[in-house]
Amino acid sequence: MTDSLSISVPSKPEYVSVVRLTASAVASRVGFNVEELEDIKVAVAEACTNAIKHGICEKGENFDVKFFLDKEKISIHVIDHGSGFSCNQLEEPDLTSPKEGGLGIFIIKSLMDEVDVISNMGEGTIIKMTKYLGEDI
């Protein structure tokens, strides 16, 4: 049985910490340890920052965060209703010559077990992240 929780979040940077705390509280119910909780919080913050920066902040609309949890994992979906982008534009960052920005999805993928980015031009973007309890995949 999967439990779910959804929140609608104002597209303002000051609310990212609220989502981080919510993610931590929800993930702790599943039984993640402190290190895993920190990974989840960083990944969620990166996804929320992307939603605010690239999604819908110019429209002043909210973005949505959905949590799905069961005894084995937590899945978190960060959904914006912005202009979207071509997923083919996502490139692996050049870590030998780092630049500011552009690392969000890379960071999320390094911290979570499964990550799926779905974006449709004119419709928005969904970042789906999953972390399994007690496993490094």
Salt bridges, closest charged atoms under 4 A:
GLU38 OE2 - LYS41 NZ 2.94
ASP39 OD2 - LYS131 NZ 3.74
ASP64 OD2 - HIS81 NE2 3.16
ASP70 OD2 - LYS73 NZ 2.94
